[in-house]
């Protein structure tokens, strides 16, 4: 099962590579109306000149989940275990008899693995939508620079469908044809929703009545503001941002509900010593204790050569 998941993840990585770094796929060429005010906004320039630069967005999308999830898992692990027995606790079988990983490490990699898979799927869905629709950016006519005299639409509003109607920079024109849905809005809200649901499942009200909701709402607010910034800078239409946010949020909710199942059977911040259970959905029985009998039952349940899934 583990190898099958690796194959799926590798296929997703390859699709992202072809979408992002090659010319294998090209967006559909949509026509336009001469002097359409919805497409005549000034060119905002390259993405590097945006208030939310791609390098900043990708660093946050890639780094924040690692820091947050790892930090929370380590904190809960330390709160649930005595430091003297930190390395003598129950272990989880990953692949047959060869690899044994602490439940905290297994859980961390599981949640991060699901997140990375969803991140790739969000990118694939967004790129596929951009290629299929070929929707035009608000600044399309500014970079297209059509020759209205040659197109015979100086005094009348005509629909232009010729592929050679533009005289501007081909790279800028290509960029202006890939806006629906907005990738930045999709990735930012995917990150926010996934981490917000993780925080509420993990921390809830146990880390303070308002700590979990405050962090969750802050993440979502920053993601929404990222989408609003795209519209304010004339890089996307409202429909582009809303569609991107819908894609990102839908994928995050789907993964949390159906794949990691609301992160259930995972430890929460303890309210009492008796609440120090650390079982995952596939690791132990519903009532967890850390006695020798429980360890023996777990060892019997894991037959030689079996594989527990790491999603």
Residue, then its C-alpha position, 0 to 999 in steps of 0.5 A: x500500500x505504501x508503494x502505491x501511495x508513492x506512485x500516486x505522489x510521484x505522478x502528481x509531482x510529474x504533472x506539476x512539473x509539466x504544468x509549471x516548467x514546460x510548454x507541454x500544455x498551452x492555454x486556450x486562446x479566447x477572443x476579446x472585444x475591442x476596447x473592452x473596459x474589463x480587460x483594459x486595466x494597466x499592466x501591473x508588471x511581473x509577479x515579482x513586483x506584487x505585494x505578495x511575491x511568489x517566492x514569499x507565498x511558496x515559502x510560506x505554503x511550503x514551510x509554515x505547515x512543517x513548522x506548525x505541525x511538527x511543533x504541535x506534535x512535539x509539544x503534545x508528545x512531550x506533554x504526554x510522556x515522561x522525559x525519562x521514558x521518552x524513547x522507550x514508548x510504544x512504536x509503530x510498524x511501518x514496513x514489515x520487520x525492518x522499520x520502527x517509528x515513534x507514533x509522534x514521528x509517524x503522525x507528523x509525516x502522515x499529516x504532512x504527507x497528506x498536506x503535500x499531496x493536497x498541495x500538488x492536487x490544488x496546483x494541478x486543478x488550478x493549472x488545468x482550469x487555466x489551460x482549459x478556460x484561457x480566461x483573460x486577465x484584467x490587463x490583457x489588452x495592455x499587454x496584447x496591444x492589438x492594432x485596432x486599425x488593422x482589425x477594423x474596430x476603431x469606431x465599433x466594438x467588434x469581437x476579435x478571435x484571430x490568434x495573431x491579433x496581439x502585437x505585444x510580448x508573447x510571454x506577457x500575453x501568455x501570462x495574461x491568459x492564465x488567470x482562472x482560477x487564481x493559483x495564489x488564492x487557491x494555494x493560500x486558502x488551501x494552506x489556511x483551511x488545512x492548518x485551521x482544521x488541524x489547529x482546532x482538532x489538536x488544540x481546540x479550547x484546551x490550549x486556551x479558550x481563544x488560542x485555537x480560534x484566533x490562530x485559525x481565523x488569522x490564517x484564513x484572514x491572511x489567505x482571504x486578503x491574499x486573494x483581495x490583493x490580487x484583485x486590487x493589483x488588477x492581476x485577477x478578476x473577482x471570479x478568478x479569486x473566488x473560484x481559486x479559493x473554492x478549489x483550495x478550500x474544497x480540497x483541504x476539507x475533503x482531505x481532512x474529512x475523508x483522508x485524515x478524518x478530522x485528525x481523530x484518534x490523535x492526542x489533544x493537549x492534555x486536560x489530565x494525566x489520564x488523557x495522555x493517549x497517543x493512538x492513531x487511527x491504525x495504531x491501537x484500541x480506542x482505550x489507550x494506556x501505556x502499560x506493558x499489557x497494551x504494548x503486548x497487544x499492539x505487538x500481536x496485532x502487527x503481524x510480521x511482514x504487514x504494512x501500516x499505511x502512512x498517508 
